[in-house]
Amino acid sequence: MRPLDGIKVITLEHAIAAPFCTRQLADLGARVIKIERPGVGDFARGYDERVHGLSSHFVWTNRSKESLSLDLKQPAAAEILDALVADADVLVQNLAPGAAERLGLGYDTLSQKYPKLIVCDISGYGADGPYRDKKAYDLLIQSESGFLSITGSPGAPAKAGCSIADIAAGMYAYSNILSALLQRGRTGRGCRIDVSMLESMVEWMGYPLYYAIDGQSQPALAGAAHATIYPYGPFPAGDGKTVMLGLQNEREWKLFCERVLEQPELASDERFASNSKRTAARNALREVIVAAFAKLSAAQVIERLDQAGIANAQMNTLADVWAHPQLKARERWQEVGTAAGAIPALRPPGLPSDIEPRMDPVPTLGQHTETILRELGYDNARIDALRAAGTI
């Protein structure tokens, strides 16, 4: 048994936020039926061809799902949608604002017929308010949420290298769907979940927002270094490699001076006597650290840091991560099927040890259309007619 075995999810989704949410549900055993436009499908299928000809975004967020091709604008689609939703537990959608309501898939409409249904709407800015109808893509929300104002270097703001706003919204949708399923188990009623990318990102911005409360200055732009704790960030070693390290308290600062830099007198240097002072004097302190590390290889620096109990990490490339010894030792990679052959996929983090995640293939467009329609009672003649009309 998986936690969500027997749970049926219908999803009208595209791009990343909703697909990332529903893939988590599928990992836990839910049956996820993904409705896609005939001939085109989820537009994330066409983002690139990096995974043996398939899209990197799509294979990441869509394993273990069933793909039903259906033109929602066709009259016959409404009957199919209604039949699918009739025994569904969850409906997830991240269509354009108002589109679900126009299709008769708004919570107010559906809850009258299906009071146990949980409806999760994912959008850029939420179901109401002056920004409701604005288009919202990941980078735009990174900007709107203030995230871009605290990343990068002075004069060079930088976006996150992954779809962080989409991921944030997807994970809040996922966790709230799980909560809604628990609540329904107690009350017998479904509910509506309204997740916005903006609110998800602003929640993640809590520390810098509080740091700058009441008109105080924002955290300084510090590139890959921590903006308000120092030394905490990347430092070059003598062999040209980079070591990432982080100090959290005065005990660690003393150990760092004594065992890593081998300059115990720095621990009592008034310029560096507290984190605030070290942060203010970061340029001077950086010169000291870089000069000390220049005599060592990255491996030697890391060895000293480990012996002193100072947190550190290598600055890995993506190729390094694919081959990461910790992930290999813990057997965190598993093969997943695709139309282009098997690919490695990370096993879902944090599942209980006695649960085997569902990691079924990534579907081709419309792969399960006929199977699903037959389950709904459609015979060959009706399926052929739907195909001829362009409905599927």
WOTADA-V995595 format. One line per field, one symbol per residue. phi: phi as a letter, one per 40 degrees, with the letter a starting at -180 (. if undefined). psi: psi as a letter, one per 30 degrees, with the letter a starting at -180 (. if undefined). burial: + if it has 9 or more other ideal C-beta (glycine too) atoms within 8 Angstrom, else -. Layout:
phi->???
psi->???
burial->???
//
This chain:
phi->.bdbdgcbbbbbbagbdcdcdcccccdchccbbccbcdgbgdcccbcabcbfgbccccccbbcgbbbbcaccccdccccccccccdbccbbbabccdgcccccgbccdcccccbccccbbbbacbhcagccdcccbbdcccdcccgdccbbgbdgacbcccbcccccdcccccdcccdccccccccbgbcabbbbbcccccccccdcccccbcfgcccdccbgccccbbacaicbcbccgcbbbbabbacccccccccbccfbdcccbcccbcaccccccbcccccdccccccccbccccccccccccgccaaccccccccdbcccccccfccacbcacbhcbcaccdcgcdccbcccbccccccgdbdcdcccccgccdcccccccccgcb
psi->klegkfkkkkkjllbeeeeeefeeeeegfkjjjjklkkfeakfffgeahfihflkeeefegglglkkjkkjffkefeeeeeeeefeglekkkkhlkkfeeefgggleeeefeeiffkkkjkkleflfalfgegkkjleeeeeeeffeffglalkfikklkflieeeeeeeeeeeefeeeeeeeefefgkalkkjkkeeeeeeefgeeeeeeglhglllkkkgbflkfgkkkjakkklfgflkkklkkfleeeeeeeeefefhiffffgkffgfleeeeeeheeeeeeeeeeeffflleeeeeeeeeefgkkllkikleeeeegkeeeeeghfkkkkklfglklkkkkkkgkkfgkjlkillkklkgegeeeeeeefgkleeeeeeeeefge.
burial->-+-+--++++++++++++++++++++++++-+++++++--+++++-+---+--++++++-++++++++++++-+-+++-++-+++--+++++++----+++-++++--+++--+-+++++++++++----++---+-+-+++--++++-++--------+--++++++++++++-++--++-++-----++++-+++++++++++--++-++------+-++--+++-+++++++++---+++++++----+++++++-++----++----+----+++-++--++-+++-+++-+++-+++-+++-+-+-+-+-----++--+--++----++-+-+----+-++++--+---+-+++--++-++-++--+++-+-----++--++---++
//
